[in-house]
Amino acid sequence: MDAPRADPQPLPGQLHSAATDGSGQLQADIAAALRSSIVLPPYDEVLRLIDTLKGHLGPLIEQAKEHVEDHHPGEVAWYREHAQIDSAQLQLRAGPGNGLVSAARRLQTLARSVQQLHRQVHHEEGV
């Protein structure tokens, strides 16, 4: 018998790729990934959220690469943004881990990376 979930989870089909999403969907996907719960979500749901966030992260990395050119080498912002891009690229390549607990932690790390890169790219918009 399955234990009840502590938090409602998005239903299949509620998550979309970054190509068709606005900022609102990205924020909803991040919130779903960072939702703290006593009971972990099912493994397939964690994997689906990881794939969804990777779908957001790829385009954000490309946007961040264009955005970083606004700064000059030697500026603190240039180094900081390059470090964030490098970290995001590592997150994009990393797998989910060996089990549910490691996949859930991986999901949260990935969500924070997406959130941070989104803020970096869209900071001037106040997002």
N, C-alpha and C positions, 0 to 999 in steps of 0.2 A: 504494500500500500504506500503510495507516495505521500510525503509530507506536504501540507499546504504551503503555498508561497507566501512570503512575508510582504512582497510588493507585487502589484500587477505588472505583467510583462507585456511588451508589444506583441500583437498577433502577427503571424506570418502574413507578408504582403504589406505590412505597415512600414517596413524599412525599404528605402529606395537608394539607388546609386547616386553619386554626387553629380552626375551629368544632368539629372532631372530635379535635383533638390535645391531648395533655397536654404538660406541660413537657418531658418526655423527647423527644418528637418534635420540639419546637421546638429543643432543644439539638442533636439529630441533624442537623436542617436547617442550623443555624448551622455546625456542624462540617464538614458537606459543603461548604458555601460557602467556609469559611476554609481548607480543606485546601490546603496548598501542594504544588505538583507542578511538575516540570520540564516536563511536557507538559500543555498546557491541555486541559480537557475539551471535548467537541464543543459547538459553538455552541448547538444546540437544548437540550442539557443545562443550559448556563448560563442560557438564557432560562427554562427550566422552574424552576430554582432561584430565579431572580429573582422569578418569579410566586409561587412558594411562600412566599418570605420576605415579599413584599408582603402575602400573605394573613395572615401572622402579625402584620405591622406595623400594619395597620388597626385590629384590635381592641386591640392594645397602646396605640395612641395614645389611643383612647377611655378605656381604663383609666387611663392616665397623666393625662388631663384631669381625671378624678374624683379621682385621688390627689393632684394638685397643690393641690387645695382644702384639704388638711390643713395647708398652710402659709399664712402671711399675706404679702401684698405687702410688700416691703422686706426680707424674710428672704433670705439667700443661697440657701437651698434652693429657695425659690419661683422666683427668677430662673434658677437652674441647671436646674430641671425644665422651666420654660417654654422655655428654650433647647433642651433635648433634644427637647421636643415639636415645636418649630418645625423643627429639623433633621430629625426623623423624617418630618414632613409633606412636606418637600422631597424626601426619599429616596423617599417613596411616589409622588410625581408624576414623578420623573425617569425617563427612558427608559434602555435598556440601552447606548447608545453606538453608534458607527459600525462596529464590528468586534468580533472575538473578544477581542482584548486589552483594549479599552476595556470590553466587557461583563463580562469576568472581573474587572477592577478594580472595576467598578460593583457586581458581586455581592459582593465582599469588603467594600466600603464599606457596602452595605446590610445585610450580615450583622452587621457591628459595630454598626450603628444598632439593629438588632433586639435584639442582645445587651445593649446599653447600656440601652435602654428596658425590656427585660424585667427587668433588675436593678433599675432605678429603681422599677418597679411592685411587684416582689416582694422588695424588700430586707429587709423584716421577716420573711420566711419563710426567709431564709438560702439562697435559690436563687441 
